[in-house]
Amino acid sequence: MTSGSYDPPAEVITEGVVRRFSPREAARLVERSTEDLTERASEVGHAVVLKARTQLGVRETPPGSNGGVPLERYVRWFAPGSTPVPWCAHFVSWCHDQVTDRNRRVPWRSAGIVRAVRLWRPHVQVPLHGDFFGIGDQHMGVVWAADATARTIRTIEGNYSDAVVAVERRWPGLWFVRP
């Protein structure tokens, strides 16, 4: 979102969460899974996962402020001088821009608006490594693994509990776009 006055309610962020991975556990799992999944992923999507993985553990300071490294690195990359704002879409946008042309622009309407990413491309029904996912227009992240049988995804998300974290979620009710 673009306004500092909106933060998704905690139940939106945690709804559908199976578990949150520790940074060490996530790094091992992401590395292992990306080796197995790259042939089915889009090239850009795979690169976004690799870039997002390098950000695991980045945290807001102070907690709950939308400030600190996320503000400086992800939000102000696109909006210099911005005040603290929710940054999940900025995180995905920053990862995408870092692995493409680093021109401080994205192919969707706005780097900081989840809805812009949701509307950018037709949705896919079965997510793959490298796809973007979202919860309505309120939160989003990057898929690094999907289990079609269990209908779960493993993700890297910015602004989840004030940090970049890896999470496992159930996918019913989520949307997916393929970069």
Secondary structure, 3 states (H helix, E strand, C coil): CCCCCCCCCHHHHHCCEEEEECHHHHHHHHHHHHHHHCCCCCHHHHHHHHHHHCCCCCEECCCCCCCEHHHHHHHHHHCCCCCCCCCHHHHHHHHHHHHCCCCCCCCCCCCCCHHHHHHHCCCCCCCCCCCEEEECCCEEEEEEEEECCCCEEEEEEEEECCEEEEEEEECCCCEEECC
